[in-house]
Amino acid sequence: MENIGHRIADLRETEGLTQKELAKKINTTQSAIARMESGRQNISADMLKKISTALGKNLITLSPGTMNITINGGHKLSGTIETNTSKNGAVGLLCASLLNKGTTTLKRMPRIEEVHRIIEVLESIGVKVEWKDSDITITPPNKFDLKAIDDEAAKRTRSIVMFIGSLIHHINQFSLPQSGGCKLGSRTVRPHFYALEHFGVDIDTTEQAYKIKVAKKTPEEIILYESGDTVTENALFAAALSPSTTVIKYASSNYMVQEVCFFLEKCGVTIEGIGTTTLTVTGIEEIDQNIEYHLSEDPTDSMFFLAASIVTKSSITITRCPIDFLELELLKLEKMGFKYKKSKPYVSKNGHTRLVDITTKPSKLKSLHEKVYARPYPGLNIDNLPFFAVIATQSEGQTLIHDWVYEKRAIYFTELDKLGADTVLADPHRIYITGPTKLKPTELICPPALRPATILLIAMLGAEGQSVLRNIYSINRGYENLVNRLQSLGAHVKYLDEF
């Protein structure tokens, strides 16, 4: 009952409702809502349905952990949507907050499943986490209790591996559960170990856990085994509280890494080379201050709505788009025939990220002659690549998508066939998509990977008729309040009533 109460409170706050306002919607009292949210009152099935209707989301489904939506596609979108803050930036900053002995306030934290899992882990080891509207305040304990860690929450996110770089400054020996997250193939964590061993970190991997021992070293230079985002962040965390200068070579310069760098700079760490592949980090002995930081906007969120507008042949305005991380995607779309207007750049609330507003226009697209593939920043973002697969279904000609990073993700793109797409899988990394094809409605279960799941939803928005997308947990991992946001643009999308 307490878990249901927590879910009611979280969804209510996400919708921006007070307890009094929710009580009025379901014809009860504020004190009754307070008792429900604290787990001190039993809730009938009828009351659960009333609350679900008022909040626009099912509190309980017939299959635990699942949530299903229905889409009546083939309708044009219209209006304005604001780009949300970044999932990948958020989880990096939550892990970085463990470096600070003071209080960390992160502004505009997205209420998404990935964030909830990290918070559950933080709270289980003694961290105090408080929400106030869309902001989150994090207060560390005097001593972290790793023996009490929430194993189930930790196993549901790959981000747990980034706890290592921060916790090595507080604990000399500890254990973390093996991490999970998106199922995209054998994404090895070995590069993390190779980076952290320079700081005296020894990691023994068992079937269930990472066992960490620390005998601190202060390296002068690290060459990363791969230019990975989370690998770079882990190395940054380790270097931040090493009172020396560390040069990190072959670093990722992606948006979430830059986000972590900006946060660490605000904490007093000196970092040169932000936005390049060589970071020079001058660490400090301690971070013990009250820090407030505004999260930056998410380029993959902007890209979702760009793709949705293209597939539905709609004109919408997407505000607060982080243009430095969308320029190449927009250029390729331009060469395909995509028409749009963008505003003059302005600066995000973090004081660093350049933003623009983009207004899309219905466009007739032609496929690119070259293959579409991702590269480390400043190349086309690997998380934006799948959107080109669904866009290719509406482009004249044949498109080759080369998803070279993940072994299985291109296979998930073949699910578009069930919506009327014409695809040929060449191998686990390459898929040919011929268009344009008329998309048709269907019922599908979300694949266990975030970006492939989102392109199925976009295709359903373009398919005239009734579609059902089941088990959207993988989408909720990275996109906040997506159904309501689509509804605000006129999309005919709603949660399935399972009572």
C-alpha positions as CSV (number, residue, x, y, z in Angstrom):
1,M,0.0,0.0,0.0
2,E,2.9,2.3,0.8
3,N,4.3,1.8,-2.8
4,I,0.9,2.7,-4.3
5,G,0.9,5.8,-2.1
6,H,4.3,6.9,-3.3
7,R,3.2,6.4,-6.9
8,I,0.1,8.5,-6.3
9,A,2.2,11.3,-4.8
10,D,4.7,11.2,-7.6
11,L,2.1,11.3,-10.4
12,R,0.2,14.0,-8.6
13,E,3.3,16.2,-8.3
14,T,4.3,15.4,-11.9
15,E,0.8,16.8,-13.0
16,G,1.4,19.9,-10.8
17,L,-1.5,19.1,-8.5
18,T,-1.7,19.8,-4.8
19,Q,-3.3,17.2,-2.5
20,K,-6.3,19.6,-2.2
21,E,-6.7,19.8,-6.0
22,L,-6.6,16.1,-6.5
23,A,-9.1,15.6,-3.7
24,K,-11.5,17.9,-5.4
25,K,-11.1,16.0,-8.7
26,I,-12.2,12.7,-7.1
27,N,-14.6,14.2,-4.6
28,T,-12.8,13.3,-1.4
29,T,-10.8,15.3,1.3
30,Q,-7.2,16.5,1.4
31,S,-6.6,14.5,4.6
32,A,-7.8,11.3,2.8
33,I,-5.3,11.9,0.0
34,A,-2.5,12.5,2.6
35,R,-3.4,9.2,4.3
36,M,-3.3,7.3,0.9
37,E,0.0,8.8,-0.1
38,S,1.6,7.9,3.3
39,G,0.3,4.3,3.0
40,R,-2.0,4.7,6.1
41,Q,-5.3,4.1,4.3
42,N,-6.5,1.2,2.2
43,I,-7.6,2.1,-1.3
44,S,-10.5,0.4,-3.0
45,A,-10.4,-0.6,-6.7
46,D,-13.0,2.0,-7.4
47,M,-10.9,4.7,-5.7
48,L,-7.8,3.6,-7.7
49,K,-9.8,4.0,-10.9
50,K,-10.9,7.5,-9.9
51,I,-7.4,8.5,-9.1
52,S,-6.0,7.0,-12.3
53,T,-8.6,8.9,-14.3
54,A,-7.8,12.1,-12.5
55,L,-4.1,11.7,-13.1
56,G,-4.4,10.3,-16.6
57,K,-2.3,7.2,-15.8
58,N,-3.0,3.7,-14.5
59,L,-1.8,3.1,-11.0
60,I,-2.0,-0.6,-11.3
61,T,-2.0,-2.8,-14.4
62,L,-2.9,-6.4,-14.9
63,S,0.8,-7.2,-15.5
64,P,3.0,-5.7,-12.8
65,G,5.4,-3.0,-14.1
66,T,3.6,-2.6,-17.5
67,M,1.7,0.3,-18.9
68,N,-0.1,0.3,-22.3
69,I,-1.3,3.1,-24.6
70,T,-3.6,3.3,-27.6
71,I,-2.9,5.5,-30.6
72,N,-5.4,6.7,-33.1
73,G,-3.0,7.7,-35.9
74,G,-3.1,9.5,-39.1
75,H,-3.8,12.9,-37.5
76,K,-1.7,16.0,-38.0
77,L,0.0,17.6,-35.0
78,S,-0.1,21.3,-34.3
79,G,1.1,23.8,-31.7
80,T,4.2,24.3,-29.6
81,I,6.2,21.9,-27.4
82,E,9.1,22.6,-25.1
83,T,12.2,20.4,-25.1
84,N,12.5,18.5,-21.8
85,T,15.7,18.2,-19.8
86,S,18.1,15.3,-20.5
87,K,17.8,11.8,-19.2
88,N,21.5,11.1,-19.8
89,G,22.5,14.4,-18.2
90,A,20.2,13.8,-15.3
91,V,21.6,10.4,-14.3
92,G,25.2,11.7,-14.7
93,L,24.4,14.6,-12.4
94,L,22.7,12.3,-9.8
95,C,25.9,10.2,-9.7
96,A,28.1,13.3,-9.5
97,S,26.1,14.6,-6.5
98,L,27.7,11.8,-4.5
99,L,30.9,13.8,-4.7
100,N,29.4,16.7,-2.7
101,K,29.3,16.6,1.1
102,G,27.0,19.5,1.0
103,T,23.5,19.8,-0.5
104,T,23.0,19.6,-4.2
105,T,19.9,21.1,-5.9
106,L,19.3,20.0,-9.5
107,K,16.7,22.2,-11.3
108,R,14.2,20.8,-13.8
109,M,15.0,17.1,-13.0
110,P,12.9,14.9,-15.4
111,R,10.5,12.5,-13.6
112,I,11.4,9.4,-15.7
113,E,11.9,5.8,-14.7
114,E,15.7,5.9,-15.1
115,V,15.8,8.8,-12.6
116,H,13.4,7.0,-10.2
117,R,15.6,4.0,-10.2
118,I,18.8,6.0,-9.4
119,I,16.9,7.8,-6.6
120,E,15.7,4.6,-5.1
121,V,19.3,3.4,-5.0
122,L,20.5,6.7,-3.5
123,E,17.8,6.6,-0.8
124,S,18.6,3.0,0.1
125,I,22.3,3.9,0.9
126,G,21.3,6.8,3.2
127,V,21.0,9.8,0.8
128,K,18.1,12.1,1.5
129,V,16.3,13.1,-1.7
130,E,13.5,15.6,-1.7
131,W,11.3,16.8,-4.7
132,K,9.9,20.3,-4.9
133,D,7.9,20.7,-8.1
134,S,10.4,19.7,-10.8
135,D,13.5,20.4,-8.6
136,I,15.3,17.9,-6.5
137,T,17.5,18.4,-3.4
138,I,20.1,15.8,-2.5
139,T,21.7,15.6,1.0
140,P,24.3,12.9,1.6
141,P,24.6,11.0,4.9
142,N,27.6,11.2,7.1
143,K,28.3,7.6,6.1
144,F,27.0,5.7,3.1
145,D,25.4,2.3,3.8
146,L,26.2,0.2,0.8
147,K,25.1,-3.0,2.5
148,A,21.5,-1.7,2.4
149,I,21.5,-0.9,-1.3
150,D,18.3,-1.6,-3.2
151,D,19.5,-4.5,-5.4
152,E,16.4,-4.5,-7.6
153,A,16.5,-0.8,-8.5
154,A,20.3,-1.0,-9.1
155,K,19.9,-4.0,-11.5
156,R,17.4,-2.1,-13.6
157,T,19.8,0.7,-14.7
158,R,23.3,0.6,-16.3
159,S,24.0,4.0,-14.7
160,I,24.8,2.2,-11.4
161,V,28.3,1.6,-12.7
162,M,28.9,5.4,-12.5
163,F,28.5,5.3,-8.7
164,I,32.0,3.8,-8.6
165,G,33.9,6.9,-9.7
166,S,32.2,9.0,-7.0
167,L,32.1,6.4,-4.1
168,I,35.8,5.6,-4.3
169,H,36.4,9.0,-2.6
170,H,34.3,8.0,0.4
171,I,34.7,4.2,0.8
172,N,37.8,2.0,0.3
173,Q,35.9,-1.3,-0.2
174,F,32.3,-1.8,-1.3
175,S,30.1,-3.9,-3.6
176,L,27.5,-2.8,-6.3
177,P,25.0,-5.1,-8.1
178,Q,25.5,-5.9,-11.7
179,S,23.7,-3.4,-13.8
180,G,21.0,-3.8,-16.5
181,G,19.0,-1.2,-18.5
182,C,18.4,-1.4,-22.2
183,K,19.1,-4.7,-23.8
184,L,21.2,-3.8,-26.8
185,G,23.9,-6.5,-26.8
186,S,27.1,-7.0,-25.0
187,R,27.9,-3.5,-23.9
188,T,31.0,-4.2,-21.9
189,V,31.9,-2.3,-18.7
190,R,35.5,-3.2,-19.1
191,P,36.5,0.3,-20.3
192,H,35.3,1.7,-16.9
193,F,37.6,-0.7,-15.1
194,Y,40.6,0.2,-17.4
195,A,40.0,3.9,-16.7
196,L,39.5,3.6,-12.9
197,E,42.5,1.3,-12.4
198,H,44.7,4.4,-12.9
199,F,43.2,5.8,-9.7
200,G,44.0,2.6,-7.7
201,V,40.6,1.0,-8.2
202,D,40.5,-2.8,-8.4
203,I,37.2,-4.3,-9.5
204,D,36.4,-8.0,-9.2
205,T,33.4,-8.9,-11.3
206,T,31.2,-11.8,-10.2
207,E,27.9,-13.0,-11.7
208,Q,25.9,-10.8,-9.3
209,A,28.1,-7.9,-8.4
210,Y,31.1,-5.6,-8.9
211,K,33.4,-5.8,-5.9
212,I,35.5,-2.7,-5.5
213,K,38.7,-2.1,-3.6
214,V,40.6,1.2,-3.6
215,A,44.3,2.0,-2.9
216,K,44.4,5.5,-4.2
217,K,46.7,6.7,-6.9
218,T,47.0,10.0,-8.7
219,P,47.5,9.5,-12.4
220,E,48.9,12.2,-14.7
221,E,47.4,10.8,-17.9
222,I,44.6,8.4,-18.8
223,I,44.0,7.0,-22.3
224,L,40.4,5.7,-22.4
225,Y,39.9,2.3,-23.9
226,E,36.8,3.6,-25.8
227,S,35.4,7.1,-26.2
228,G,32.2,6.3,-24.2
229,D,30.0,8.8,-22.4
230,T,29.6,7.0,-19.1
231,V,33.3,5.9,-19.1
232,T,34.3,9.5,-19.5
233,E,32.0,10.6,-16.7
234,N,33.3,7.9,-14.4
235,A,36.9,9.1,-15.0
236,L,35.8,12.7,-14.4
237,F,34.3,11.7,-11.0
238,A,37.5,9.9,-10.1
239,A,39.7,12.9,-11.1
240,A,37.4,15.6,-9.5
241,L,38.5,14.7,-6.0
242,S,42.1,13.8,-6.8
243,P,44.1,16.9,-5.8
244,S,46.3,16.9,-8.9
245,T,46.0,17.4,-12.6
246,T,44.8,14.5,-14.7
247,V,44.7,14.5,-18.5
248,I,41.9,12.3,-19.9
249,K,42.5,11.4,-23.6
250,Y,40.0,10.0,-26.1
251,A,37.2,11.4,-23.9
252,S,33.6,11.6,-25.1
253,S,32.6,15.2,-25.8
254,N,28.9,14.5,-26.0
255,Y,26.2,16.6,-24.4
256,M,25.9,14.6,-21.1
257,V,29.7,14.7,-20.6
258,Q,29.7,18.5,-21.1
259,E,26.8,18.7,-18.6
260,V,28.9,16.9,-15.9
261,C,31.8,19.1,-16.7
262,F,29.8,22.3,-16.2
263,F,28.5,20.9,-12.9
264,L,32.0,20.0,-11.6
265,E,33.2,23.5,-12.6
266,K,30.5,24.9,-10.4
267,C,31.8,22.7,-7.6
268,G,35.3,24.2,-7.9
269,V,36.9,21.6,-10.2
270,T,39.0,23.1,-13.1
271,I,38.4,21.5,-16.4
272,E,40.0,22.5,-19.7
273,G,39.0,21.2,-23.1
274,I,35.3,20.9,-22.6
275,G,33.7,19.9,-25.9
276,T,36.9,18.2,-27.1
277,T,38.4,14.7,-26.7
278,T,41.1,15.7,-24.3
279,L,40.0,16.9,-20.9
280,T,42.5,18.3,-18.4
281,V,41.1,18.1,-14.9
282,T,42.6,19.8,-11.9
283,G,40.8,18.2,-8.9
284,I,40.3,19.5,-5.4
285,E,40.5,17.7,-2.0
286,E,36.9,18.2,-1.0
287,I,33.5,19.4,-2.3
288,D,31.5,20.6,0.7
289,Q,29.1,23.3,-0.3
290,N,25.5,23.9,-1.3
291,I,25.3,23.7,-5.1
292,E,22.4,24.6,-7.4
293,Y,22.5,23.6,-11.0
294,H,20.0,23.9,-13.9
295,L,19.9,20.8,-16.1
296,S,20.3,21.3,-19.9
297,E,17.8,20.4,-22.6
298,D,17.8,17.0,-24.3
299,P,18.7,16.8,-28.0
300,T,17.0,13.4,-28.3
301,D,13.8,14.8,-27.0
302,S,13.9,17.5,-29.6
303,M,14.7,14.8,-32.2
304,F,11.7,12.8,-31.2
305,F,9.3,15.7,-32.0
306,L,11.2,16.5,-35.2
307,A,10.7,12.9,-36.4
308,A,7.1,12.9,-35.2
309,S,6.3,16.0,-37.2
310,I,8.0,14.6,-40.3
311,V,6.1,11.3,-40.2
312,T,2.7,12.9,-39.5
313,K,3.5,15.7,-42.1
314,S,2.8,18.3,-39.5
315,S,3.9,21.9,-38.7
316,I,4.8,22.3,-35.1
317,T,7.2,24.5,-33.1
318,I,9.8,22.8,-30.8
319,T,11.3,25.3,-28.4
320,R,14.6,25.1,-26.5
321,C,16.4,22.7,-28.9
322,P,20.1,22.3,-28.0
323,I,21.3,23.2,-31.5
324,D,25.0,22.2,-31.1
325,F,23.9,18.6,-30.7
326,L,21.4,18.7,-33.6
327,E,23.2,20.5,-36.4
328,L,24.3,17.5,-38.3
329,E,20.9,15.7,-38.0
330,L,19.2,18.9,-39.3
331,L,21.7,19.2,-42.2
332,K,21.1,15.6,-43.3
333,L,17.3,16.1,-43.0
334,E,17.7,19.3,-45.1
335,K,19.5,17.4,-47.8
336,M,16.5,14.9,-47.8
337,G,14.2,17.8,-48.4
338,F,13.0,18.7,-44.9
339,K,11.8,22.3,-44.5
340,Y,12.0,24.2,-41.3
341,K,12.8,27.5,-39.7
342,K,14.9,28.1,-36.6
343,S,15.2,31.1,-34.3
344,K,18.4,33.0,-33.4
345,P,20.3,31.1,-30.6
346,Y,19.9,31.9,-27.0
347,V,21.4,30.4,-23.8
348,S,20.0,27.7,-21.6
349,K,19.6,28.4,-17.8
350,N,22.8,26.4,-17.2
351,G,24.6,29.4,-18.8
352,H,26.4,27.3,-21.4
353,T,24.1,25.3,-23.8
354,R,23.0,27.1,-27.0
355,L,19.3,26.8,-27.8
356,V,17.0,27.5,-30.7
357,D,13.3,27.2,-31.5
358,I,12.5,25.1,-34.6
359,T,9.3,25.3,-36.6
360,T,8.7,22.4,-38.9
361,K,6.9,22.3,-42.2
362,P,5.3,19.4,-44.1
363,S,7.9,18.2,-46.5
364,K,8.4,15.6,-49.2
365,L,11.6,13.7,-48.5
366,K,14.1,11.8,-50.7
367,S,16.5,9.3,-49.3
368,L,20.2,10.1,-49.0
369,H,22.5,8.4,-51.4
370,E,25.0,7.8,-48.5
371,K,24.4,5.5,-45.6
372,V,23.2,7.1,-42.4
373,Y,25.4,6.3,-39.4
374,A,26.4,7.7,-36.0
375,R,29.8,8.9,-34.7
376,P,31.0,10.3,-31.4
377,Y,30.2,14.0,-31.0
378,P,30.4,16.1,-33.1
379,G,29.1,13.4,-35.4
380,L,25.4,12.3,-35.7
381,N,24.4,11.2,-32.2
382,I,24.0,7.5,-31.7
383,D,20.7,8.0,-29.8
384,N,19.3,10.1,-32.7
385,L,20.1,7.5,-35.4
386,P,17.0,5.3,-34.8
387,F,14.8,8.3,-35.7
388,F,16.2,8.2,-39.2
389,A,14.8,4.6,-39.5
390,V,11.2,5.7,-39.1
391,I,11.8,8.9,-41.1
392,A,13.1,6.6,-43.9
393,T,9.8,4.8,-44.2
394,Q,8.4,8.1,-45.5
395,S,11.3,9.0,-47.8
396,E,11.4,8.3,-51.5
397,G,14.1,5.7,-52.3
398,Q,16.2,3.3,-50.2
399,T,18.0,4.3,-47.0
400,L,20.9,2.3,-45.5
401,I,21.0,2.7,-41.7
402,H,24.3,1.5,-40.2
403,D,24.0,1.1,-36.4
404,W,27.5,0.0,-35.8
405,V,27.6,0.5,-32.0
406,Y,24.9,-1.9,-30.8
407,E,24.7,-5.5,-31.9
408,K,21.0,-5.9,-31.7
409,R,19.4,-2.5,-32.2
410,A,19.1,-2.7,-36.0
411,I,17.1,-5.9,-35.5
412,Y,14.6,-4.1,-33.5
413,F,14.1,-1.7,-36.4
414,T,12.5,-4.6,-38.3
415,E,9.4,-4.2,-36.1
416,L,8.5,-1.3,-38.4
417,D,7.5,-4.0,-40.9
418,K,4.5,-4.8,-38.8
419,L,3.4,-1.2,-39.3
420,G,3.8,-1.4,-43.1
421,A,7.5,-0.5,-43.6
422,D,9.6,-2.2,-46.2
423,T,12.9,-3.2,-44.6
424,V,15.7,-5.7,-45.3
425,L,18.1,-6.6,-42.5
426,A,21.5,-7.0,-44.0
427,D,23.2,-8.1,-40.7
428,P,22.8,-7.2,-37.0
429,H,24.2,-3.7,-37.7
430,R,22.8,-2.7,-41.1
431,I,19.2,-2.3,-42.3
432,Y,17.8,-1.1,-45.7
433,I,14.5,0.8,-45.6
434,T,12.6,1.6,-48.8
435,G,10.0,4.3,-48.9
436,P,7.6,5.9,-48.9
437,T,5.2,3.3,-47.6
438,K,1.7,3.8,-46.2
439,L,1.9,3.0,-42.5
440,K,-0.8,0.8,-41.1
441,P,-2.1,0.4,-37.5
442,T,-1.2,-2.7,-35.4
443,E,-0.7,-3.9,-31.8
444,L,2.9,-4.3,-30.6
445,I,4.8,-4.9,-27.4
446,C,7.6,-2.3,-26.9
447,P,11.1,-3.8,-27.4
448,P,13.3,-3.6,-24.2
449,A,15.3,-0.7,-25.6
450,L,14.4,3.0,-25.4
451,R,15.0,4.4,-28.9
452,P,13.6,1.5,-30.9
453,A,10.5,1.7,-28.8
454,T,10.0,5.4,-29.5
455,I,10.2,5.0,-33.3
456,L,7.4,2.5,-33.1
457,L,5.3,5.1,-31.3
458,I,6.1,7.7,-34.0
459,A,5.2,5.2,-36.7
460,M,1.8,4.6,-35.0
461,L,1.2,8.3,-34.9
462,G,1.5,8.3,-38.7
463,A,-0.5,5.1,-39.3
464,E,-4.2,5.9,-39.9
465,G,-6.3,3.9,-37.5
466,Q,-6.1,2.4,-34.1
467,S,-2.8,1.0,-32.7
468,V,-1.9,-0.3,-29.3
469,L,1.6,-0.1,-27.9
470,R,2.1,-2.4,-24.8
471,N,4.6,-2.2,-21.9
472,I,6.0,1.3,-22.5
473,Y,8.3,1.1,-19.5
474,S,11.3,1.4,-21.9
475,I,9.9,4.7,-23.2
476,N,9.2,6.0,-19.7
477,R,12.9,5.3,-18.9
478,G,13.8,8.4,-21.0
479,Y,10.8,10.5,-21.8
480,E,8.8,12.4,-19.2
481,N,5.0,12.8,-19.5
482,L,5.2,11.9,-23.2
483,V,1.5,10.9,-23.7
484,N,0.3,14.3,-22.2
485,R,2.8,16.2,-24.3
486,L,1.7,14.5,-27.5
487,Q,-2.0,15.2,-26.5
488,S,-1.1,18.9,-26.2
489,L,-0.1,18.8,-29.9
490,G,-3.4,17.1,-30.9
491,A,-2.2,13.5,-31.0
492,H,-5.0,11.0,-30.3
493,V,-3.0,9.0,-27.7
494,K,-4.2,7.8,-24.3
495,Y,-3.5,5.2,-21.6
496,L,-5.5,2.0,-21.8
497,D,-8.0,1.6,-19.0
498,E,-7.2,-1.9,-17.5
499,F,-9.8,-1.9,-14.8
